[in-house]
Structures are given as structure tokens and as C-alpha cells.
């Protein structure tokens, strides 16, 4: 099994708990849209219950050590009840898209209950069309974007199987440790840290050249991170105190079109998505009469360092970079080249090593040091001084998935709003489509949904400038959740 009872949170995982203040809730997830009628409640429960054992973390809760001695643990939740993690909600008539989006915003607003495992699934039915949705939420302390996709893959099949598995693997939770044993863990953690220090010194003496190179890289990385603090991100209308409500909307585009643009102009698909986001934000700011000439916003761009062998494991395997959003560049091709050059420079810089070095140093003391010591580092990691908004892009599966025989036709990713960040953009590709999920505080940004039209315009101007053939009309309609392959099948069938 990938998870054990009494796993300790890393300092990076713990930072997402430490930052969950002042309505800045650190839950992430996705809105999963499926064709067909929603499965029977009993069948869906049986389906999930038969697979939950594949990720033991789904039946574990947080346990905080006494006296703040170290980061929290993941421990088996003796009172685990899967019914507390599955809900079902019907849209009121007529069950249209606007009602659906409003409901999703309401479901994403409350924080997850830390007294139980940090995830939930909400089945939404009652659509005017024959479809249903699943709103998935998990805490960022438990999963990053990649492992959240892995959780989704547990829910689905690669072949349409209408009947659920009804066999439930036996499970006996471990006993929750006593306060005394937890205090003992802090003492043994001090000894373990001294042992790690001794092994590190021994390796440094055996391989002094390698140790010097690693130390030099770490110091250079720390310097780059520190230097960024002297160059704050510019102010924006969304970098302000946020409230407790949320809005969520999305736009879906053709992934092949993004690939064609990067093949014609250069860069990566991630560079194209950042360019599209920058173009949309440029238009949105211009609508608000904000001067954009020469303006470059800074995005918190998480970069996965998860290896192939680590897929299926929860927790965070990330480092963060301060990515560029050159909203001040009017020409879309020049905007893409600016993003590509900046991202290439970041990847070759020591900045990611500096971020890793900070969290790696914190992890040396996670067995006994109070998590409050992480607060300054955690605050910097999500500070409006460094970043204007989260823009995260993760690849999803490129084959169709099914839940109890119903095809999954769209995945709309959900990011998180940190303190003083009223907007986040999450991007995920699935089966030939790429979806932009826009999470916002509607009290600060009541017109955040306008960004969907600007995203479509940004894609169109970039496609046109790169002289890429136009896809089938309507592929980027924000209200159409069917990816291109499904819509094209219908058009071909209609002759």
C-alpha cells in the first residue's frame, strides 16, 4: 500500500494547512461531467466503497501532536463512514447551465472538515439534458494536481462497465496513538535528525566536490528566491481581502489547437496556456480601464516533481515558480515568445532548487519543531508580494473514462484561493480537450465569468496569428461540456 498509518505530513503539505485562514480555503478538486442518467445512489456507493481501499489516505484523518511537537500525522479514522463523504443534490427546474454553475460555486465555498478525511464527492443531477456531474473536493495538504487526477482515475473505468463491484475489502483501523507516544515520537525525531545530519556530513566528507556543488546550487537558489522578495508583483483588482463565497465557471478548448500553436511558434503547451490566460486577463483589465502597457503579472505556477513511480500516491510533489503573465504585450505571438523565454530561463535557473532547499530544510525538523515555525515560509509561498494569482496546468488522461457505464465527457479543474487572492485559474487536459476552471470571490470579482469570453478571444487571436486552421465552429463554447471528439462523432453521424 502506498500509505501507512502514522505517516507524517511534509512541511510543504503542512503549509497548506497553515495558510488556511481568513477565508483562504486550500481545497482543490474538479467538476466531472458525464453523459447519461445519474447512477443509482446505492450503486454509486457500492462502486466507491469497493475501491476506497486502493488509496488508504481516503480513510485517514489529521492528528495533531501535543504541544505542537512536529507536523501533523495521517492516522486511520476509526469512525470512518463513507456516507459522510458522498452527497447527492438535484438542480431545481429547469436545470440549466447557469443554475449548475451557481450550485458548484456554493459547493466549493465551505472549507473541508478537518475532523474527518479531507475529501468529498457530490453527485449533481436534475439537468435539462441527459447528463450528471460529480463535484470532487480534497484538501491540498492531501493531494496536488497530479495525485488529484490519480484519485479521479480510481472512480472511473477505461471500459464501460454498468454494474458496480460490490465486494468490499476488509479493513480494521489502527488504534489512535496516545499523547505520551506522540511526545515520544518527538524525542525519537530529534535523534533521527541527528542521524540524518551525521549521514549528510559523512557523505560530504566522502564526496566533497559533489557536496560543494549541491551547496552552491542551494545557496544560489535561496538567493534567487530572496531576490524575488525585492521585486513585488504589481497590484491588481483581485489582490485584496476575500470573503467566504465562491463562483466557478469554465471554458473548454481543443488541445490539438494548442499543440499546433506551440509547434508553429515554439514553446510548450504550458507556455500556450499561460499566454492564453495572459491575453484574457489583458482584455479583462482593459474593460476595467486598468493601464496594461508594459504590465507583467506574476503567476504562482506549480511544477510537478512527481516521478512515474509516485503516481497513485497522495501528498504534494511540487515546487513553485514565479511565472510571467505579460498582459502588457499586445501582439499574441510576441506574448507567447515572452512567456516561453521567461519559462525557459526559470527552468534553467536555481529558483526551483531554492524553493526545494527551503522545504527540505524545514523537513529536517518536522518530527519535533512546532509547525508555527513554518508560518513565515508558508506565508511567503502564497504571498501577494510575490504572486498575483495561481495558474496551474496539469495533464489529464487522453483516453475516454467511464463511471458505471456513463462516459466522462469533461473535467473542469478547481484551484484554490489563498488569502488576498480573489482569482485562480486551473487548467487540465482530458481526451483531446483542455479546460480552464476559473475560481473567484464574487464579492470582489462579480464579473469573473466575463473571463470566459476573453479566454475564447485570446485563443482565437493566438490561433489566427499563428496561422493555424480554425477548428470546428463552436468547439470553444464555454457552455458545451462535450470534448471535440464527441461533438465530431455527432456531426459525422448526422451526415
KOLGU-460711 format. One record per residue (C-alpha): residue number from 1; residue in three letters; x, y, z. Coordinates in steps of 0.05 Angstrom, whole numbers. Example, Ala and Ser with C-alpha at 12.3 -4.5 7.8 and 13.67 -1.06 7.14 Angstrom:
# KOLGU-460711
1 ala 246 -90 156
2 ser 273 -21 143
//
This chain:
# KOLGU-460711
1 unk 0 0 0
2 unk 26 70 -16
3 unk 5 98 52
4 unk 18 75 123
5 unk -15 91 188
6 unk 23 148 223
7 unk 53 179 160
8 unk 77 249 178
9 unk 59 309 135
10 unk 117 342 100
11 unk 129 415 115
12 unk 103 432 46
13 unk 38 394 58
14 unk 32 427 126
15 unk 39 496 94
16 unk -29 487 61
17 unk -59 477 130
18 unk -22 537 159
19 unk -47 582 103
20 unk -120 564 111
21 unk -141 628 145
22 unk -186 688 131
23 unk -230 651 81
24 unk -169 627 42
25 unk -190 554 38
26 unk -139 506 10
27 unk -185 455 -23
28 unk -175 434 -95
29 unk -214 387 -140
30 unk -254 382 -204
31 unk -323 385 -234
32 unk -333 320 -272
33 unk -388 319 -325
34 unk -416 252 -350
35 unk -465 232 -404
36 unk -529 196 -387
37 unk -573 189 -326
38 unk -540 193 -257
39 unk -526 124 -228
40 unk -569 98 -173
41 unk -546 122 -104
42 unk -536 52 -78
43 unk -497 31 -140
44 unk -452 93 -135
45 unk -439 80 -62
46 unk -421 8 -76
47 unk -376 30 -133
48 unk -336 77 -89
49 unk -336 32 -28
50 unk -306 -25 -69
51 unk -246 18 -88
52 unk -232 63 -29
53 unk -181 13 -2
54 unk -136 27 -62
55 unk -118 95 -31
56 unk -114 85 45
57 unk -106 160 55
58 unk -180 167 38
59 unk -196 134 105
60 unk -146 175 146
61 unk -153 240 184
62 unk -105 291 212
63 unk -77 281 282
64 unk -40 340 314
65 unk 15 322 363
66 unk 11 353 433
67 unk 48 417 449
68 unk 58 429 374
69 unk 115 378 372
70 unk 123 370 298
71 unk 78 368 237
72 unk 11 330 239
73 unk 3 256 224
74 unk -43 218 178
75 unk -78 166 222
76 unk -134 116 208
77 unk -202 146 223
78 unk -235 95 268
79 unk -304 125 256
80 unk -296 128 180
81 unk -364 128 147
82 unk -365 133 71
83 unk -435 162 75
84 unk -405 225 105
85 unk -363 235 42
86 unk -416 223 -11
87 unk -474 270 -24
88 unk -528 278 -76
89 unk -560 343 -99
90 unk -614 356 -152
91 unk -616 421 -191
92 unk -682 458 -188
93 unk -721 462 -252
94 unk -705 475 -307
95 unk -635 450 -291
96 unk -597 496 -337
97 unk -523 514 -342
98 unk -529 578 -301
99 unk -561 541 -243
100 unk -507 488 -247
101 unk -450 538 -244
102 unk -483 575 -186
103 unk -491 509 -148
104 unk -418 490 -160
105 unk -397 557 -130
106 unk -439 542 -68
107 unk -409 473 -61
108 unk -337 498 -67
109 unk -346 554 -16
110 unk -343 518 52
111 unk -277 490 79
112 unk -269 416 89
113 unk -280 388 159
114 unk -212 371 188
115 unk -243 323 238
116 unk -252 271 183
117 unk -215 250 120
118 unk -206 311 75
119 unk -247 294 13
120 unk -318 290 -12
121 unk -357 273 -75
122 unk -424 307 -92
123 unk -467 277 -148
124 unk -508 331 -182
125 unk -570 310 -222
126 unk -633 344 -248
127 unk -603 372 -313
128 unk -648 392 -370
129 unk -605 348 -415
130 unk -589 275 -400
131 unk -525 284 -361
132 unk -500 288 -289
133 unk -439 315 -254
134 unk -393 297 -196
135 unk -362 353 -156
136 unk -298 328 -124
137 unk -262 365 -67
138 unk -199 347 -30
139 unk -151 387 13
140 unk -86 409 -19
141 unk -49 381 42
142 unk -72 313 18
143 unk -63 318 -57
144 unk -31 361 -111
145 unk -59 367 -181
146 unk -27 302 -206
147 unk -49 259 -148
148 unk -119 290 -151
149 unk -122 263 -222
150 unk -100 196 -195
151 unk -158 196 -146
152 unk -205 210 -203
153 unk -178 151 -241
154 unk -199 107 -182
155 unk -270 128 -194
156 unk -271 112 -268
157 unk -261 54 -315
158 unk -228 53 -384
159 unk -284 8 -408
160 unk -359 20 -398
161 unk -380 -26 -341
162 unk -451 -13 -319
163 unk -452 -58 -258
164 unk -412 -36 -196
165 unk -365 -80 -158
166 unk -399 -99 -93
167 unk -341 -134 -58
168 unk -313 -91 -1
169 unk -242 -106 22
170 unk -238 -118 97
171 unk -210 -61 137
172 unk -191 -55 210
173 unk -166 14 230
174 unk -103 21 272
175 unk -111 47 342
176 unk -100 122 350
177 unk -34 134 388
178 unk -34 164 457
179 unk -8 233 475
180 unk 51 201 510
181 unk 71 161 449
182 unk 66 223 406
183 unk 112 261 454
184 unk 159 201 449
185 unk 158 208 373
186 unk 184 279 381
187 unk 243 254 422
188 unk 259 199 371
189 unk 252 252 317
190 unk 309 292 348
191 unk 353 230 347
192 unk 332 215 275
193 unk 350 286 254
194 unk 418 280 287
195 unk 428 214 250
196 unk 410 247 183
197 unk 458 303 199
198 unk 513 253 213
199 unk 500 215 148
200 unk 499 281 110
201 unk 567 301 139
202 unk 595 232 124
203 unk 573 237 50
204 unk 601 308 46
205 unk 669 283 71
206 unk 669 225 22
207 unk 647 267 -37
208 unk 669 339 -23
209 unk 662 361 -96
210 unk 590 338 -101
211 unk 574 369 -33
212 unk 604 436 -55
213 unk 563 435 -120
214 unk 498 419 -83
215 unk 512 472 -31
216 unk 528 524 -84
217 unk 464 507 -122
218 unk 423 512 -59
219 unk 454 579 -39
220 unk 443 606 -109
221 unk 371 582 -108
222 unk 359 614 -40
223 unk 389 679 -65
224 unk 342 678 -126
225 unk 282 666 -80
226 unk 305 723 -34
227 unk 317 769 -94
228 unk 245 758 -116
229 unk 222 788 -50
230 unk 253 854 -71
231 unk 213 854 -136
232 unk 140 851 -115
233 unk 83 832 -162
234 unk 42 892 -185
235 unk -25 907 -153
236 unk -89 882 -186
237 unk -163 888 -172
238 unk -165 817 -145
239 unk -107 822 -96
240 unk -148 843 -36
241 unk -183 813 24
242 unk -230 758 4
243 unk -296 734 32
244 unk -328 666 43
245 unk -367 659 -22
246 unk -343 629 -87
247 unk -361 630 -161
248 unk -336 578 -211
249 unk -340 578 -287
250 unk -302 545 -343
251 unk -284 544 -416
252 unk -263 484 -458
253 unk -219 485 -519
254 unk -186 438 -568
255 unk -120 410 -542
256 unk -96 396 -613
257 unk -103 470 -629
258 unk -57 488 -571
259 unk -6 436 -594
260 unk -9 464 -665
261 unk 5 534 -639
262 unk 66 511 -599
263 unk 91 470 -659
264 unk 85 530 -704
265 unk 113 584 -658
266 unk 154 546 -606
267 unk 149 533 -532
268 unk 106 482 -496
269 unk 32 470 -486
270 unk 41 501 -416
271 unk 70 563 -448
272 unk 10 568 -494
273 unk -39 562 -435
274 unk -2 617 -397
275 unk -4 660 -459
276 unk -79 649 -468
277 unk -90 666 -394
278 unk -48 729 -402
279 unk -88 751 -463
280 unk -154 741 -427
281 unk -131 779 -366
282 unk -106 835 -411
283 unk -175 843 -442
284 unk -209 839 -375
285 unk -164 893 -345
286 unk -175 937 -405
287 unk -250 931 -395
288 unk -239 959 -325
289 unk -196 1016 -353
290 unk -133 989 -320
291 unk -70 1012 -355
292 unk -36 949 -383
293 unk 21 976 -426
294 unk 85 944 -403
295 unk 50 907 -346
296 unk 73 838 -327
297 unk 34 799 -275
298 unk 65 743 -235
299 unk 32 675 -230
300 unk 43 621 -179
301 unk 59 564 -226
302 unk 66 496 -191
303 unk 113 448 -225
304 unk 106 374 -211
305 unk 169 336 -189
306 unk 128 271 -182
307 unk 162 211 -215
308 unk 124 158 -254
309 unk 133 110 -195
310 unk 100 160 -149
311 unk 34 163 -187
312 unk -22 136 -143
313 unk 10 167 -81
314 unk -22 226 -47
315 unk 13 286 -17
316 unk 49 341 -54
317 unk 107 331 -101
318 unk 113 402 -125
319 unk 158 461 -130
320 unk 132 531 -146
321 unk 158 582 -196
322 unk 140 655 -206
323 unk 116 650 -278
324 unk 104 710 -324
325 unk 37 735 -348
326 unk 57 791 -398
327 unk -10 825 -403
328 unk 26 888 -427
329 unk 46 854 -493
330 unk -7 868 -546
331 unk 17 821 -600
332 unk -4 749 -584
333 unk 57 716 -617
334 unk 105 763 -581
335 unk 67 748 -517
336 unk 78 673 -527
337 unk 152 684 -543
338 unk 159 726 -480
339 unk 127 671 -438
340 unk 170 617 -470
341 unk 235 655 -459
342 unk 217 671 -387
343 unk 196 599 -371
344 unk 259 571 -403
345 unk 301 619 -361
346 unk 263 598 -298
347 unk 273 524 -313
348 unk 348 534 -322
349 unk 353 579 -261
350 unk 365 558 -189
351 unk 297 584 -166
352 unk 264 515 -162
353 unk 325 488 -124
354 unk 319 546 -75
355 unk 246 530 -61
356 unk 262 456 -53
357 unk 321 474 -7
358 unk 275 515 38
359 unk 223 460 46
360 unk 277 406 51
361 unk 310 444 108
362 unk 242 450 143
363 unk 231 376 135
364 unk 294 363 176
365 unk 257 389 236
366 unk 186 366 222
367 unk 189 310 273
368 unk 195 357 333
369 unk 193 431 314
370 unk 126 467 322
371 unk 91 478 255
372 unk 85 552 273
373 unk 158 557 252
374 unk 133 542 181
375 unk 88 603 182
376 unk 139 653 153
377 unk 159 606 97
378 unk 87 587 83
379 unk 65 660 82
380 unk 119 676 30
381 unk 99 617 -12
382 unk 29 645 -23
383 unk 44 719 -14
384 unk 12 773 -57
385 unk 80 806 -54
386 unk 106 751 -100
387 unk 44 727 -138
388 unk -19 757 -167
389 unk -56 692 -176
390 unk -50 617 -182
391 unk -45 590 -253
392 unk -36 515 -251
393 unk -35 467 -310
394 unk -33 391 -304
395 unk -42 338 -358
396 unk -100 290 -350
397 unk -115 223 -385
398 unk -121 226 -460
399 unk -170 168 -467
400 unk -244 168 -450
401 unk -264 146 -380
402 unk -329 118 -354
403 unk -367 115 -288
404 unk -415 57 -283
405 unk -420 55 -359
406 unk -430 130 -368
407 unk -377 168 -407
408 unk -338 223 -372
409 unk -342 279 -424
410 unk -308 337 -388
411 unk -263 352 -329
412 unk -262 424 -303
413 unk -206 433 -253
414 unk -213 473 -189
415 unk -155 511 -158
416 unk -153 547 -91
417 unk -158 619 -67
418 unk -103 638 -18
419 unk -110 699 26
420 unk -116 764 -14
421 unk -123 725 -79
422 unk -193 731 -107
423 unk -179 694 -172
424 unk -147 628 -191
425 unk -141 593 -258
426 unk -133 518 -261
427 unk -121 483 -328
428 unk -128 409 -344
429 unk -127 369 -409
430 unk -171 308 -418
431 unk -183 265 -480
432 unk -167 318 -532
433 unk -196 377 -495
434 unk -166 429 -448
435 unk -209 462 -395
436 unk -196 528 -358
437 unk -230 529 -290
438 unk -240 599 -261
439 unk -249 603 -185
440 unk -264 672 -157
441 unk -293 710 -99
442 unk -357 740 -128
443 unk -357 796 -77
444 unk -291 821 -104
445 unk -300 800 -177
446 unk -374 797 -193
447 unk -357 795 -267
448 unk -305 740 -264
449 unk -346 698 -313
450 unk -330 751 -366
451 unk -261 719 -369
452 unk -291 661 -407
453 unk -307 705 -467
454 unk -237 735 -462
455 unk -206 666 -460
456 unk -242 648 -525
457 unk -219 713 -556
458 unk -147 701 -532
459 unk -146 631 -563
460 unk -175 658 -628
461 unk -124 715 -635
462 unk -67 668 -620
463 unk -92 615 -669
464 unk -102 667 -723
465 unk -34 699 -712
466 unk 0 631 -715
467 unk -40 616 -779
468 unk -70 553 -750
469 unk -131 526 -786
470 unk -195 540 -748
471 unk -225 481 -712
472 unk -298 461 -720
473 unk -342 520 -704
474 unk -366 521 -632
475 unk -310 478 -603
476 unk -293 531 -552
477 unk -363 547 -529
478 unk -360 553 -454
479 unk -428 521 -443
480 unk -413 458 -484
481 unk -381 406 -439
482 unk -372 354 -494
483 unk -300 349 -518
484 unk -286 356 -592
485 unk -283 281 -607
486 unk -354 271 -581
487 unk -383 330 -619
488 unk -348 310 -684
489 unk -377 240 -678
490 unk -447 270 -675
491 unk -434 315 -735
492 unk -407 256 -776
493 unk -467 213 -755
494 unk -514 269 -778
495 unk -481 269 -847
//
